[in-house]
Amino acid sequence: MLLTLGGVYAAVDAFIGVHSGGDLAFHLRLSERLLHGQPLYADFDGSIGLPWPPFAIVALTPFALLARISLPLAKCVWAIGNVALFGGGFGPPAERSAQAREHDRREGYV
């Protein structure tokens, strides 16, 4: 059930991200500047908000390369990746917590 909801959410998020995602498009342009060896923030206009830190711009580099082929595809992959990483945080930590509680109980910590 949770997987189905995650898939529906990913589809909706991808649709919205492809048709908007202005901040992503801006930061993809910064990543493109990085690929061309240009200074990242040389002509930055502060009226649009604060830019992402340099590490985030470096992490966007594969998406900037994908955006050379298709910006909507890059936005879609970004949106689906975000949902997958967000959803992945629900399973393993809960399992680990249960294991940790059981271990603590066996060891007499609780």
Order of alpha helices (4+ residues) and beta strands (2+ residues): alpha-alpha-alpha-alpha-alpha-alpha
